[in-house]
């Protein structure tokens, strides 16, 4: 029998459709309606239009106040922290993590975040869940001082499970060319200021999940005395957003560089703004990491070098300033509610030993109270 004859002889069946393939267009439309009020809160005066267009719009005439504006761009995701949100069925904080990962990369070079777009990929659109994700992103944009100009929600049945999703975002900022921060400004004698993290932030979760779930067999609703709350609440604590604090610092005093402490830890990220020939010597005794870091280290028997190159250890952002700017910098940050302290200093590199490293850590952390 020919293929055509076989098709003609086959019993009648319902035609294929997008819905039958697992994509619910109506649910997507519902999600858009639910998220509109949150996106409306994340606007700047330069924002143009609203949701529904093919592209987000931003009035670039605002850049006329710059002599030589440099546009800065960054993109990132949240990593496996989304697995915690999914297991807890709490979705309105992960968006703040996303904004922090992107906006705080922009401010490192001194750029003011202007606008952001997001990408949410789901196995199945649950309108309320998608709206909660966007709510968190919008709240994060407000904290970062940027506009949420648009985004995309994509439904990928068969690629992701019905309750699985991932998020990513991209943002654009601007900095005056002669105010660009970075390694070329750093000098011997500069002081390194640490800014406290809110916890694990959004890096190292593959290690953390391996320790607490695979090795310890803990559940997210387990109350951990050292943390003063449940494991899930600790792991889902949103990443602190520093962009407005850092920009305030650049307005009140001289700043030579910032370093966003993300994947790679304190030493690796600070090394990115250390020029050739200089080293930053940091003193562990200057701060006590929050209990979650020692908990992961002890429960997983993780060696200190592995912890320090994977987790932020309680330092979420670093500023490098001239010695005569330290007092003003610390006062500015304190006035904004940011716990900050002198972490170390920059000096000429010495040959031999660890003197040739861009960043070294010395001493021991004080015991937790």
Long-range contacts (C-beta under 8 A, 24 or more apart in sequence): 21-157, 22-124, 22-155, 22-157, 22-158, 23-155, 23-157, 24-124, 24-125, 24-155, 27-124, 27-125, 27-126, 27-127, 27-155, 28-125, 28-127, 28-153, 28-155, 30-127, 31-125, 31-127, 31-130, 31-131, 31-153, 32-153, 34-127, 34-128, 34-130, 34-131, 35-130, 35-131, 35-134, 35-135, 38-131, 38-134, 38-135, 38-137, 38-138, 38-139, 39-134, 39-138, 39-148, 41-138, 41-139, 41-142, 42-137, 42-138, 42-139, 42-141, 42-142, 42-146, 42-147, 42-148, 43-147, 43-148, 44-114, 44-115, 44-145, 44-146, 44-147, 46-114, 46-115, 46-147, 47-115, 47-147, 47-149, 51-150, 53-150, 55-150, 56-115, 56-117, 56-149, 56-150, 57-149, 58-114, 58-115, 58-147, 58-149, 63-174, 66-174, 66-176, 67-176, 67-177, 67-178, 68-176, 68-177, 68-178, 69-174, 69-175, 69-176, 69-177, 70-111, 70-174, 70-175, 70-176, 70-177, 70-180, 71-172, 71-173, 71-174, 72-106, 72-109, 72-111, 72-172, 72-173, 72-174, 72-175, 73-106, 73-170, 73-171, 73-172, 73-173, 74-102, 74-103, 74-105, 74-106, 74-170, 74-171, 74-173, 75-102, 75-168, 75-169, 75-170, 75-171, 76-101, 76-102, 76-105, 76-168, 76-169, 77-101, 77-166, 77-167, 77-168, 77-169, 78-167, 78-202, 79-202, 79-203, 79-205, 79-206, 80-205, 80-206, 80-209, 81-202, 81-205, 81-235, 81-236, 82-165, 82-166, 82-167, 83-205, 83-209, 84-205, 84-209, 84-220, 84-232, 84-235, 84-236, 85-236, 86-163, 86-164, 86-165, 87-220, 87-232, 88-220, 88-232, 88-236, 90-232, 90-236, 91-129, 91-132, 91-133, 91-136, 92-132, 92-133, 92-135, 92-136, 93-136, 93-236, 93-238, 94-133, 94-136, 94-167, 94-236, 95-133, 95-134, 95-135, 95-136, 95-137, 95-138, 95-139, 95-140, 95-167, 96-136, 96-137, 96-139, 96-140, 96-143, 96-238, 96-239, 96-241, 97-136, 97-140, 97-201, 97-202, 97-238, 97-239, 98-136, 98-137, 98-140, 98-167, 98-168, 98-169, 99-137, 99-140, 99-141, 99-143, 99-144, 99-146, 99-169, 99-171, 99-241, 100-140, 100-144, 100-201, 100-202, 100-238, 100-239, 100-240, 100-241, 100-242, 101-169, 101-202, 101-239, 101-262, 102-169, 102-170, 102-171, 103-140, 103-141, 103-144, 103-146, 103-171, 103-173, 103-241, 103-243, 104-144, 104-241, 104-242, 104-243, 104-246, 104-260, 104-317, 105-260, 105-262, 106-171, 106-172, 106-173, 106-243, 107-173, 107-242, 107-243, 107-246, 107-247, 107-258, 107-260, 108-181, 108-246, 108-257, 108-258, 108-259, 108-260, 108-273, 109-175, 109-180, 109-181, 109-182, 109-258, 110-175, 110-179, 110-180, 110-181, 110-250, 110-255, 110-258, 111-173, 111-174, 111-175, 112-145, 112-173, 112-174, 112-175, 112-243, 112-247, 113-144, 113-145, 113-146, 113-171, 113-172, 113-173, 113-243, 114-146, 114-147, 114-171, 114-172, 114-173, 114-174, 115-146, 115-147, 115-148, 115-149, 115-171, 115-172, 116-141, 116-144, 116-146, 116-147, 116-148, 116-149, 116-169, 116-170, 116-171, 116-172, 117-148, 117-149, 117-150, 117-151, 117-152, 117-169, 117-170, 117-171, 118-148, 118-151, 118-152, 118-167, 118-168, 118-169, 119-151, 119-152, 119-154, 119-167, 119-168, 119-169, 120-151, 120-152, 120-153, 120-154, 120-165, 120-166, 120-167, 121-153, 121-154, 121-156, 121-160, 121-165, 121-166, 121-167, 121-168, 122-153, 122-154, 122-155, 122-156, 122-160, 122-164, 122-165, 123-155, 123-156, 123-157, 123-159, 123-160, 123-161, 123-162, 123-163, 123-164, 123-165, 124-155, 124-157, 124-162, 124-163, 125-153, 125-155, 126-163, 129-165, 133-165, 133-167, 136-238, 137-167, 137-169, 140-238, 140-241, 143-241, 143-244, 144-241, 144-243, 144-244, 145-243, 145-244, 145-247, 146-171, 146-173, 146-243, 179-250, 181-250, 181-255, 181-256, 181-257, 181-258, 182-257, 182-273, 183-257, 183-272, 183-273, 183-274, 183-275, 184-275, 185-256, 185-257, 186-256, 186-257, 186-273, 186-274, 186-275, 186-278, 186-320, 186-346, 187-256, 187-278, 187-322, 187-346, 188-278, 188-346, 188-347, 188-348, 189-322, 189-323, 189-345, 189-346, 189-347, 190-256, 190-320, 190-321, 190-322, 190-323, 190-345, 190-346, 191-320, 191-321, 191-322, 191-323, 191-325, 191-326, 191-342, 191-344, 191-345, 191-346, 192-270, 192-280, 192-282, 192-318, 192-319, 192-320, 192-342, 192-343, 192-344, 192-345, 192-346, 193-318, 193-319, 193-320, 193-321, 193-326, 193-329, 193-330, 193-333, 193-340, 193-341, 193-342, 193-343, 194-286, 194-287, 194-315, 194-317, 194-318, 194-340, 194-341, 194-342, 194-343, 195-242, 195-245, 195-315, 195-316, 195-317, 195-318, 195-319, 195-333, 195-338, 195-339, 195-340, 196-240, 196-287, 196-314, 196-315, 196-316, 196-338, 196-339, 196-340, 197-239, 197-240, 197-261, 197-290, 197-312, 197-314, 197-315, 197-316, 198-237, 198-238, 198-239, 198-240, 198-316, 199-234, 199-237, 199-290, 199-292, 200-234, 200-235, 200-237, 200-292, 200-293, 200-311, 200-312, 201-239, 201-240, 201-261, 201-262, 201-312, 201-316, 202-239, 202-262, 203-262, 203-263, 203-310, 203-311, 203-312, 204-263, 204-310, 204-311, 204-312, 205-235, 207-296, 207-300, 207-302, 207-306, 207-310, 207-311, 208-235, 208-296, 208-311, 210-300, 211-296, 211-299, 211-300, 211-302, 212-296, 212-299, 215-299, 215-300, 216-299, 216-300, 224-295, 226-291, 226-294, 226-295, 226-368, 227-291, 227-292, 227-295, 234-292, 239-316, 240-316, 240-317, 242-316, 242-317, 242-338, 244-336, 245-317, 245-333, 245-336, 245-338, 246-317, 246-319, 248-332, 248-336, 249-319, 249-329, 249-332, 249-333, 252-328, 252-329, 252-332, 253-321, 253-325, 253-328, 253-329, 253-332, 254-321, 254-322, 254-325, 255-319, 255-320, 255-321, 255-325, 255-329, 256-320, 256-321, 256-322, 257-319, 257-320, 258-317, 258-318, 258-319, 258-320, 259-317, 259-318, 259-320, 260-316, 260-317, 261-312, 261-315, 261-316, 261-317, 261-318, 262-312, 263-310, 264-309, 265-308, 265-309, 265-310, 265-311, 265-312, 265-313, 266-308, 266-312, 266-313, 266-315, 266-318, 266-359, 266-361, 267-308, 267-309, 267-357, 267-358, 267-359, 267-360, 267-361, 268-309, 268-359, 269-318, 270-318, 270-358, 270-359, 271-357, 271-358, 271-359, 273-320, 274-346, 274-358, 274-359, 277-348, 277-349, 278-346, 278-347, 278-348, 278-349, 278-358, 279-346, 279-347, 279-348, 279-349, 279-350, 279-355, 279-356, 279-357, 279-358, 279-359, 279-360, 280-320, 280-344, 280-345, 280-346, 280-358, 280-359, 280-360, 281-344, 281-345, 281-346, 281-347, 281-360, 281-362, 282-343, 282-344, 282-359, 282-360, 282-361, 282-362, 283-343, 283-344, 283-361, 283-362, 283-363, 284-361, 284-362, 284-363, 284-364, 284-365, 285-363, 285-364, 285-365, 285-366, 286-341, 286-342, 286-343, 286-344, 287-314, 287-315, 287-341, 287-343, 287-365, 287-366, 288-314, 288-365, 288-366, 288-367, 288-368, 288-369, 289-313, 289-314, 289-365, 290-314, 291-368, 294-368, 308-361, 315-343, 318-343, 320-346
